[in-house]
Amino acid sequence: MSTSRIGVLGAGAWGTALAQMVASDGRDVLIWAREPELVEEINDSHTNSLFLPSASLSEKIRATGDLSEMADLSILLAVTPAQHLGSVLSEMPSHPLDLVLCSKGIEAGSGRLMNEVAREVAPDSAIAVLSGPTFAHEVAGGLPTAVTLACGGKEAQWQRLAPAIARKTFRPYYTADVAGAEVGGSVKNVLAIACGVVEGMNLGQNARASLIARGYAEMQRFGEAVGAERDTLAGLCGLGDLVLTCNSTSSRNFSLGKALGEGRSPKELMTDRRTVAEGAHTAPVLAEIARERDIAMPIVFAVERLLQGDPTADVVSALLARPLTAENPATE
């Protein structure tokens, strides 16, 4: 077993699941939570009733609300919501050697991927990205899971991280394509909202399958524009994650889209949500970048309109009425 000291920054469902996974081989894990009551619950009751009530947590997991404790670790899994990653990292007095980004999204306002945010705030850390088809409750329950581990520090970083993170039922696959891993995780959240709308409007399985395929083409076009590799997007962090989150209400983004398709308003759905549907934050900034770079992403544009409050029937009709064209991921 690797002797690397591992911490998890963020005690939402995914952060808690990762802590549980890391602790499954008997390793001590430190998890940071902003909420004092959650720190107390994890330490005293070994539960997280707020974000992952289904899990009975390992006694090897210790929670803290002190960010300075996280700076002394050798590996830090950063699992804060994407829009807060930069501010939370900025509050730390120093940063670990290996910073593994596990949040999926694009920073609103700047349009930066999470690795770009992290490199500015933690320039001395080696940045990696962990992404893939991962429902938190399944990972916490020890069900078999495979992920992409993109190492910006190339193979030397992979040699440090893989033994520390891999478990019997948690299998990482290596790539050096950090941008590709991030694009897959970010774009699929938006597409999952669209698939949820299909479910909510009872448009059928044909429509959902078509949307996944055409959405994947949009993911490839965007990825190519920002330097991602097609092979990465065809893997676990792209196509794999897309298939998972576009087919289950266990996905927060799919559930948000389903509610939109059933006629509920975006304002109502986004008020006081304890669990973040990152696709709702990513859609407008992704659409803005696509327009600036002239990238054809009609499904992403449609989700943007839905989140702005446009009637679902009108948005779907406009999408179906687009001009007929060749099926080619490089074009519209």
Secondary structure in CASP SS format (residue, H / E / C, confidence):
PFRMAT SS
TARGET T0000
AUTHOR 0000-0000-0000
METHOD secondary structure of the structure
MODEL  1
M C 1.00
S C 1.00
T C 1.00
S C 1.00
R C 1.00
I E 1.00
G E 1.00
V E 1.00
L E 1.00
G C 1.00
A C 1.00
G C 1.00
A H 1.00
W H 1.00
G H 1.00
T H 1.00
A H 1.00
L H 1.00
A H 1.00
Q H 1.00
M H 1.00
V H 1.00
A H 1.00
S H 1.00
D H 1.00
G C 1.00
R C 1.00
D C 1.00
V E 1.00
L E 1.00
I E 1.00
W E 1.00
A C 1.00
R C 1.00
E C 1.00
P H 1.00
E H 1.00
L H 1.00
V H 1.00
E H 1.00
E H 1.00
I H 1.00
N H 1.00
D H 1.00
S H 1.00
H C 1.00
T C 1.00
N E 1.00
S C 1.00
L C 1.00
F C 1.00
L E 1.00
P C 1.00
S C 1.00
A C 1.00
S C 1.00
L C 1.00
S C 1.00
E C 1.00
K C 1.00
I E 1.00
R E 1.00
A E 1.00
T E 1.00
G C 1.00
D C 1.00
L H 1.00
S H 1.00
E H 1.00
M H 1.00
A H 1.00
D H 1.00
L C 1.00
S C 1.00
I E 1.00
L E 1.00
L E 1.00
A E 1.00
V C 1.00
T C 1.00
P C 1.00
A H 1.00
Q H 1.00
H H 1.00
L H 1.00
G H 1.00
S H 1.00
V H 1.00
L H 1.00
S H 1.00
E C 1.00
M C 1.00
P C 1.00
S C 1.00
H C 1.00
P C 1.00
L C 1.00
D E 1.00
L E 1.00
V E 1.00
L E 1.00
C C 1.00
S C 1.00
K C 1.00
G C 1.00
I E 1.00
E C 1.00
A C 1.00
G C 1.00
S C 1.00
G C 1.00
R C 1.00
L E 1.00
M H 1.00
N H 1.00
E H 1.00
V H 1.00
A H 1.00
R H 1.00
E H 1.00
V H 1.00
A C 1.00
P C 1.00
D C 1.00
S C 1.00
A E 1.00
I E 1.00
A E 1.00
V E 1.00
L E 1.00
S E 1.00
G C 1.00
P C 1.00
T C 1.00
F C 1.00
A H 1.00
H H 1.00
E H 1.00
V H 1.00
A H 1.00
G C 1.00
G C 1.00
L C 1.00
P C 1.00
T E 1.00
A E 1.00
V E 1.00
T E 1.00
L E 1.00
A E 1.00
C E 1.00
G C 1.00
G C 1.00
K H 1.00
E H 1.00
A H 1.00
Q H 1.00
W H 1.00
Q H 1.00
R H 1.00
L H 1.00
A H 1.00
P H 1.00
A H 1.00
I H 1.00
A C 1.00
R E 1.00
K C 1.00
T C 1.00
F E 1.00
R E 1.00
P E 1.00
Y E 1.00
Y E 1.00
T E 1.00
A C 1.00
D C 1.00
V H 1.00
A H 1.00
G H 1.00
A H 1.00
E H 1.00
V H 1.00
G H 1.00
G H 1.00
S H 1.00
V H 1.00
K H 1.00
N H 1.00
V H 1.00
L H 1.00
A H 1.00
I H 1.00
A H 1.00
C H 1.00
G H 1.00
V H 1.00
V H 1.00
E H 1.00
G H 1.00
M C 1.00
N C 1.00
L C 1.00
G C 1.00
Q H 1.00
N H 1.00
A H 1.00
R H 1.00
A H 1.00
S H 1.00
L H 1.00
I H 1.00
A H 1.00
R H 1.00
G H 1.00
Y H 1.00
A H 1.00
E H 1.00
M H 1.00
Q H 1.00
R H 1.00
F H 1.00
G H 1.00
E H 1.00
A H 1.00
V C 1.00
G C 1.00
A C 1.00
E C 1.00
R H 1.00
D H 1.00
T H 1.00
L H 1.00
A C 1.00
G C 1.00
L H 1.00
C H 1.00
G H 1.00
L H 1.00
G H 1.00
D H 1.00
L H 1.00
V H 1.00
L H 1.00
T H 1.00
C C 1.00
N C 1.00
S C 1.00
T C 1.00
S C 1.00
S C 1.00
R H 1.00
N H 1.00
F H 1.00
S H 1.00
L H 1.00
G H 1.00
K H 1.00
A H 1.00
L H 1.00
G H 1.00
E C 1.00
G C 1.00
R C 1.00
S C 1.00
P H 1.00
K H 1.00
E H 1.00
L H 1.00
M H 1.00
T C 1.00
D C 1.00
R C 1.00
R C 1.00
T C 1.00
V C 1.00
A C 1.00
E H 1.00
G H 1.00
A H 1.00
H H 1.00
T H 1.00
A H 1.00
P H 1.00
V H 1.00
L H 1.00
A H 1.00
E H 1.00
I H 1.00
A H 1.00
R H 1.00
E H 1.00
R C 1.00
D C 1.00
I C 1.00
A C 1.00
M C 1.00
P H 1.00
I H 1.00
V H 1.00
F H 1.00
A H 1.00
V H 1.00
E H 1.00
R H 1.00
L H 1.00
L H 1.00
Q C 1.00
G C 1.00
D C 1.00
P C 1.00
T H 1.00
A H 1.00
D H 1.00
V H 1.00
V H 1.00
S H 1.00
A H 1.00
L H 1.00
L H 1.00
A C 1.00
R C 1.00
P C 1.00
L C 1.00
T C 1.00
A C 1.00
E C 1.00
N C 1.00
P C 1.00
A C 1.00
T C 1.00
E C 1.00
END
